[in-house]
Amino acid sequence: MSSVHLDPESNAASIVFDPKSQVGHTIELEYGGSVVGTVTFSRSGRIIELECLDAQHQLPEGIMWNGEAAGPNDR
């Protein structure tokens, strides 16, 4: 089961997911009943793409996953 929580005060995103079910998949980030972004995971379970679809709710830049910055070579 996957869940995403966006905190409007700190503009932070918390993502909880089952790596086996989400690897290689894109999940939607919901905020106030609207989809405001998407996150895509690599085969190793790291975030490889985080996209904001709503300019009003900017997602944080420089996402760190397991202490390392996710990049295009982590596919």
C-alpha positions in Angstrom: 0.0 0.0 0.0 1.4 3.4 -1.0 0.6 6.7 0.6 1.9 10.2 0.1 1.5 13.1 2.5 2.3 16.7 1.5 2.6 19.1 4.5 1.4 22.6 3.4 3.3 24.3 6.3 6.8 22.9 5.6 6.1 22.0 1.9 7.6 18.6 2.6 6.5 15.3 1.1 6.5 12.0 3.0 6.2 8.9 0.8 5.5 5.5 2.2 5.4 2.6 -0.2 6.0 -1.1 -0.6 9.1 -1.2 -2.9 8.1 -4.5 -4.5 4.9 -3.0 -5.7 6.2 0.4 -6.8 9.5 -0.3 -8.4 9.5 1.0 -12.0 6.1 2.6 -11.4 4.9 6.2 -11.2 2.5 7.2 -8.3 0.5 10.3 -8.1 0.9 12.9 -5.3 -2.4 14.1 -4.0 -3.0 17.4 -2.1 -6.4 18.6 -1.1 -8.1 16.1 -3.4 -6.1 17.2 -6.5 -3.2 15.5 -8.1 -0.3 17.9 -7.8 2.7 15.8 -8.9 4.1 12.4 -9.7 7.0 10.4 -8.4 8.7 7.6 -10.3 10.9 4.8 -8.7 13.8 3.0 -10.2 14.2 -0.8 -10.1 16.4 -0.4 -7.0 13.6 1.5 -5.3 15.2 5.0 -5.5 13.3 8.1 -6.7 14.4 8.9 -10.2 11.8 11.5 -11.1 9.7 13.9 -9.1 7.4 16.2 -11.1 5.3 19.0 -9.9 2.0 19.4 -11.9 0.7 22.3 -9.9 2.8 25.5 -9.7 1.0 26.6 -6.6 2.4 23.7 -4.6 6.1 23.5 -5.5 7.7 20.2 -4.5 11.2 20.4 -2.9 14.2 20.3 -5.1 17.3 18.1 -4.6 15.3 15.1 -3.3 17.6 12.8 -1.4 16.8 9.1 -1.2 18.7 6.8 1.1 21.3 9.6 1.6 22.1 9.9 -2.1 20.7 12.2 -4.7 18.6 10.4 -7.3 19.8 10.9 -10.8 19.1 9.8 -14.4 21.7 7.0 -14.3 19.7 5.2 -11.5 17.3 3.6 -13.9 
